[in-house]
Amino acid sequence: MLDVRYRAARQRVADVVSTLSDDQLRTPVPATPGWTVHDVLAHLVGGAADLSSGRLDGAPGDAWTARHVGERRHQSVAELLAEWERVAPGTESALAQSKLSGPNLAGDVIGHEADLREALRLPRPDRAHWQPVLEVMMALLARRLRTAPRC
């Protein structure tokens, strides 16, 4: 389920950012203070690359996400989307296997899709796109409850 939700949201984000001008890519994203549209895309790609490669030191956290942005700051949208396409199978496999950090990435891409749309003044995603956020958060909560120490 999470892999399918992630794949669909990744494609929607790619569809939006692939058509943007340089000015639009520099648009600040209010939901992520200090980040532009390009920075949010770099973060999404970096998270997927890290999950696929097992580079999760510091995840999740501010330093981890800042590294994603910093390492990709000078990459073009085409380069970022090519990297995302390259690492997506590993990310989707981890999500399908319900690895611990998987639900966070699924919820992250769905949430950041809405952030990008708001910043760019595009129509908000409809309920069908938001419903997966609830499913992802419930899956994460259920996993944590299953693995939490019993009192």
Phi and psi restraints in degrees (value plus and minus 20) as a CYANA .aco file:
   2 LEU   PHI     -85.2   -45.2
   2 LEU   PSI     -55.1   -15.1
   3 ASP   PHI     -85.0   -45.0
   3 ASP   PSI     -59.2   -19.2
   4 VAL   PHI     -87.7   -47.7
   4 VAL   PSI     -62.9   -22.9
   5 ARG   PHI     -83.3   -43.3
   5 ARG   PSI     -63.4   -23.4
   6 TYR   PHI     -82.1   -42.1
   6 TYR   PSI     -68.5   -28.5
   7 ARG   PHI     -77.7   -37.7
   7 ARG   PSI     -64.3   -24.3
   8 ALA   PHI     -84.9   -44.9
   8 ALA   PSI     -64.4   -24.4
   9 ALA   PHI     -87.4   -47.4
   9 ALA   PSI     -59.1   -19.1
  10 ARG   PHI     -79.4   -39.4
  10 ARG   PSI     -62.1   -22.1
  11 GLN   PHI     -87.6   -47.6
  11 GLN   PSI     -59.0   -19.0
  12 ARG   PHI     -84.4   -44.4
  12 ARG   PSI     -62.1   -22.1
  13 VAL   PHI     -82.8   -42.8
  13 VAL   PSI     -65.3   -25.3
  14 ALA   PHI     -79.5   -39.5
  14 ALA   PSI     -61.3   -21.3
  15 ASP   PHI     -81.6   -41.6
  15 ASP   PSI     -59.5   -19.5
  16 VAL   PHI     -90.2   -50.2
  16 VAL   PSI     -72.9   -32.9
  17 VAL   PHI     -92.8   -52.8
  17 VAL   PSI     -44.1    -4.1
  18 SER   PHI     -88.7   -48.7
  18 SER   PSI     -35.3     4.7
  19 THR   PHI    -125.2   -85.2
  19 THR   PSI     -17.3    22.7
  20 LEU   PHI    -103.1   -63.1
  20 LEU   PSI     128.6   168.6
  21 SER   PHI     -99.5   -59.5
  21 SER   PSI     148.5   188.5
  22 ASP   PHI     -79.8   -39.8
  22 ASP   PSI     -59.4   -19.4
  23 ASP   PHI     -81.9   -41.9
  23 ASP   PSI     -63.4   -23.4
  24 GLN   PHI     -85.2   -45.2
  24 GLN   PSI     -56.1   -16.1
  25 LEU   PHI     -86.2   -46.2
  25 LEU   PSI     -43.2    -3.2
  26 ARG   PHI    -109.6   -69.6
  26 ARG   PSI     -17.1    22.9
  27 THR   PHI     -83.2   -43.2
  27 THR   PSI     108.2   148.2
  28 PRO   PHI     -85.0   -45.0
  28 PRO   PSI     125.2   165.2
  29 VAL   PHI    -127.8   -87.8
  29 VAL   PSI      86.4   126.4
  30 PRO   PHI     -75.8   -35.8
  30 PRO   PSI     -53.5   -13.5
  31 ALA   PHI     -92.7   -52.7
  31 ALA   PSI     -34.6     5.4
  32 THR   PHI    -150.2  -110.2
  32 THR   PSI      58.6    98.6
  33 PRO   PHI     -71.2   -31.2
  33 PRO   PSI     113.0   153.0
  34 GLY   PHI      68.2   108.2
  34 GLY   PSI     -26.8    13.2
  35 TRP   PHI    -128.0   -88.0
  35 TRP   PSI     127.9   167.9
  36 THR   PHI    -120.4   -80.4
  36 THR   PSI     156.7   196.7
  37 VAL   PHI     -76.8   -36.8
  37 VAL   PSI     -64.6   -24.6
  38 HIS   PHI     -79.9   -39.9
  38 HIS   PSI     -61.2   -21.2
  39 ASP   PHI     -83.8   -43.8
  39 ASP   PSI     -61.5   -21.5
  40 VAL   PHI     -82.3   -42.3
  40 VAL   PSI     -63.5   -23.5
  41 LEU   PHI     -81.1   -41.1
  41 LEU   PSI     -64.4   -24.4
  42 ALA   PHI     -79.6   -39.6
  42 ALA   PSI     -60.0   -20.0
  43 HIS   PHI     -83.8   -43.8
  43 HIS   PSI     -65.8   -25.8
  44 LEU   PHI     -81.5   -41.5
  44 LEU   PSI     -62.8   -22.8
  45 VAL   PHI     -86.3   -46.3
  45 VAL   PSI     -64.1   -24.1
  46 GLY   PHI     -82.4   -42.4
  46 GLY   PSI     -60.4   -20.4
  47 GLY   PHI     -82.6   -42.6
  47 GLY   PSI     -62.8   -22.8
  48 ALA   PHI     -85.5   -45.5
  48 ALA   PSI     -62.2   -22.2
  49 ALA   PHI     -83.2   -43.2
  49 ALA   PSI     -62.5   -22.5
  50 ASP   PHI     -86.4   -46.4
  50 ASP   PSI     -62.3   -22.3
  51 LEU   PHI     -82.7   -42.7
  51 LEU   PSI     -63.0   -23.0
  52 SER   PHI     -84.8   -44.8
  52 SER   PSI     -54.7   -14.7
  53 SER   PHI    -114.1   -74.1
  53 SER   PSI     -27.0    13.0
  54 GLY   PHI      59.1    99.1
  54 GLY   PSI      -4.2    35.8
  55 ARG   PHI    -107.7   -67.7
  55 ARG   PSI      58.7    98.7
  56 LEU   PHI    -132.9   -92.9
  56 LEU   PSI      -5.1    34.9
  57 ASP   PHI     -81.5   -41.5
  57 ASP   PSI     103.6   143.6
  58 GLY   PHI      65.6   105.6
  58 GLY   PSI     -17.5    22.5
  59 ALA   PHI    -108.8   -68.8
  59 ALA   PSI     124.1   164.1
  60 PRO   PHI    -100.1   -60.1
  60 PRO   PSI     135.6   175.6
  61 GLY   PHI     153.3   193.3
  61 GLY   PSI     147.4   187.4
  62 ASP   PHI     -81.9   -41.9
  62 ASP   PSI     -61.8   -21.8
  63 ALA   PHI     -85.9   -45.9
  63 ALA   PSI     -58.2   -18.2
  64 TRP   PHI     -82.8   -42.8
  64 TRP   PSI     -69.6   -29.6
  65 THR   PHI     -90.3   -50.3
  65 THR   PSI     -55.3   -15.3
  66 ALA   PHI     -83.3   -43.3
  66 ALA   PSI     -55.6   -15.6
  67 ARG   PHI     -82.9   -42.9
  67 ARG   PSI     -60.7   -20.7
  68 HIS   PHI     -76.0   -36.0
  68 HIS   PSI     -67.4   -27.4
  69 VAL   PHI     -88.2   -48.2
  69 VAL   PSI     -66.8   -26.8
  70 GLY   PHI     -81.6   -41.6
  70 GLY   PSI     -62.1   -22.1
  71 GLU   PHI     -88.7   -48.7
  71 GLU   PSI     -41.5    -1.5
  72 ARG   PHI    -136.1   -96.1
  72 ARG   PSI     -10.9    29.1
  73 ARG   PHI     -74.8   -34.8
  73 ARG   PSI     -55.6   -15.6
  74 HIS   PHI    -121.6   -81.6
  74 HIS   PSI     -10.3    29.7
  75 GLN   PHI    -105.1   -65.1
  75 GLN   PSI     125.6   165.6
  76 SER   PHI     -95.4   -55.4
  76 SER   PSI     144.8   184.8
  77 VAL   PHI     -78.9   -38.9
  77 VAL   PSI     -61.6   -21.6
  78 ALA   PHI     -80.1   -40.1
  78 ALA   PSI     -61.2   -21.2
  79 GLU   PHI     -86.6   -46.6
  79 GLU   PSI     -62.0   -22.0
  80 LEU   PHI     -83.5   -43.5
  80 LEU   PSI     -65.3   -25.3
  81 LEU   PHI     -86.1   -46.1
  81 LEU   PSI     -54.9   -14.9
  82 ALA   PHI     -85.8   -45.8
  82 ALA   PSI     -61.4   -21.4
  83 GLU   PHI     -84.0   -44.0
  83 GLU   PSI     -63.8   -23.8
  84 TRP   PHI     -81.3   -41.3
  84 TRP   PSI     -62.8   -22.8
  85 GLU   PHI     -82.2   -42.2
  85 GLU   PSI     -58.7   -18.7
  86 ARG   PHI     -88.0   -48.0
  86 ARG   PSI     -60.1   -20.1
  87 VAL   PHI    -111.9   -71.9
  87 VAL   PSI     -31.8     8.2
  88 ALA   PHI     -76.2   -36.2
  88 ALA   PSI     -62.4   -22.4
  89 PRO   PHI     -77.6   -37.6
  89 PRO   PSI     -59.7   -19.7
  90 GLY   PHI     -87.0   -47.0
  90 GLY   PSI     -59.8   -19.8
  91 THR   PHI     -85.2   -45.2
  91 THR   PSI     -67.0   -27.0
  92 GLU   PHI     -85.3   -45.3
  92 GLU   PSI     -55.2   -15.2
  93 SER   PHI     -83.8   -43.8
  93 SER   PSI     -63.6   -23.6
  94 ALA   PHI     -82.5   -42.5
  94 ALA   PSI     -60.0   -20.0
  95 LEU   PHI     -86.1   -46.1
  95 LEU   PSI     -60.9   -20.9
  96 ALA   PHI     -84.6   -44.6
  96 ALA   PSI     -51.7   -11.7
  97 GLN   PHI    -107.8   -67.8
  97 GLN   PSI     -18.7    21.3
  98 SER   PHI      37.4    77.4
  98 SER   PSI      23.7    63.7
  99 LYS   PHI     -87.0   -47.0
  99 LYS   PSI     134.6   174.6
 100 LEU   PHI     -70.2   -30.2
 100 LEU   PSI     -66.3   -26.3
 101 SER   PHI    -104.8   -64.8
 101 SER   PSI     -25.9    14.1
 102 GLY   PHI     -77.5   -37.5
 102 GLY   PSI     -73.2   -33.2
 103 PRO   PHI     -79.2   -39.2
 103 PRO   PSI     -51.8   -11.8
 104 ASN   PHI     -81.7   -41.7
 104 ASN   PSI     -62.6   -22.6
 105 LEU   PHI     -88.4   -48.4
 105 LEU   PSI     -57.6   -17.6
 106 ALA   PHI     -83.4   -43.4
 106 ALA   PSI     -67.5   -27.5
 107 GLY   PHI     -85.2   -45.2
 107 GLY   PSI     -54.6   -14.6
 108 ASP   PHI     -83.1   -43.1
 108 ASP   PSI     -68.5   -28.5
 109 VAL   PHI     -87.7   -47.7
 109 VAL   PSI     -56.9   -16.9
 110 ILE   PHI     -87.1   -47.1
 110 ILE   PSI     -65.0   -25.0
 111 GLY   PHI     -85.5   -45.5
 111 GLY   PSI     -62.8   -22.8
 112 HIS   PHI     -90.3   -50.3
 112 HIS   PSI     -45.2    -5.2
 113 GLU   PHI     -79.3   -39.3
 113 GLU   PSI     -65.2   -25.2
 114 ALA   PHI     -85.3   -45.3
 114 ALA   PSI     -59.3   -19.3
 115 ASP   PHI     -79.2   -39.2
 115 ASP   PSI     -65.4   -25.4
 116 LEU   PHI     -83.3   -43.3
 116 LEU   PSI     -63.6   -23.6
 117 ARG   PHI     -82.4   -42.4
 117 ARG   PSI     -61.0   -21.0
 118 GLU   PHI     -83.6   -43.6
 118 GLU   PSI     -67.4   -27.4
 119 ALA   PHI     -80.9   -40.9
 119 ALA   PSI     -56.3   -16.3
 120 LEU   PHI    -110.5   -70.5
 120 LEU   PSI     -18.2    21.8
 121 ARG   PHI      38.7    78.7
 121 ARG   PSI      20.0    60.0
 122 LEU   PHI    -115.2   -75.2
 122 LEU   PSI     140.6   180.6
 123 PRO   PHI     -77.1   -37.1
 123 PRO   PSI     123.1   163.1
 124 ARG   PHI     -88.1   -48.1
 124 ARG   PSI     130.4   170.4
 125 PRO   PHI     -81.8   -41.8
 125 PRO   PSI     126.4   166.4
 126 ASP   PHI     -98.5   -58.5
 126 ASP   PSI     156.0   196.0
 127 ARG   PHI     -76.4   -36.4
 127 ARG   PSI     -55.2   -15.2
 128 ALA   PHI     -80.3   -40.3
 128 ALA   PSI     -47.4    -7.4
 129 HIS   PHI    -106.8   -66.8
 129 HIS   PSI     -46.0    -6.0
 130 TRP   PHI    -104.1   -64.1
 130 TRP   PSI     -50.2   -10.2
 131 GLN   PHI     -73.2   -33.2
 131 GLN   PSI     -59.7   -19.7
 132 PRO   PHI     -80.3   -40.3
 132 PRO   PSI     -48.1    -8.1
 133 VAL   PHI     -80.1   -40.1
 133 VAL   PSI     -64.1   -24.1
 134 LEU   PHI     -83.9   -43.9
 134 LEU   PSI     -61.8   -21.8
 135 GLU   PHI     -81.8   -41.8
 135 GLU   PSI     -62.4   -22.4
 136 VAL   PHI     -84.2   -44.2
 136 VAL   PSI     -66.4   -26.4
 137 MET   PHI     -85.2   -45.2
 137 MET   PSI     -57.4   -17.4
 138 MET   PHI     -87.6   -47.6
 138 MET   PSI     -58.4   -18.4
 139 ALA   PHI     -83.3   -43.3
 139 ALA   PSI     -61.3   -21.3
 140 LEU   PHI     -85.1   -45.1
 140 LEU   PSI     -65.6   -25.6
 141 LEU   PHI     -81.0   -41.0
 141 LEU   PSI     -65.4   -25.4
 142 ALA   PHI     -79.9   -39.9
 142 ALA   PSI     -62.5   -22.5
 143 ARG   PHI     -82.9   -42.9
 143 ARG   PSI     -63.7   -23.7
 144 ARG   PHI     -85.6   -45.6
 144 ARG   PSI     -58.3   -18.3
 145 LEU   PHI     -85.4   -45.4
 145 LEU   PSI     -58.6   -18.6
 146 ARG   PHI     -86.4   -46.4
 146 ARG   PSI     -52.3   -12.3
 147 THR   PHI    -120.0   -80.0
 147 THR   PSI     -23.8    16.2
 148 ALA   PHI     -92.4   -52.4
 148 ALA   PSI     126.1   166.1
 149 PRO   PHI     -81.9   -41.9
 149 PRO   PSI     122.5   162.5
 150 ARG   PHI    -103.6   -63.6
 150 ARG   PSI     120.9   160.9
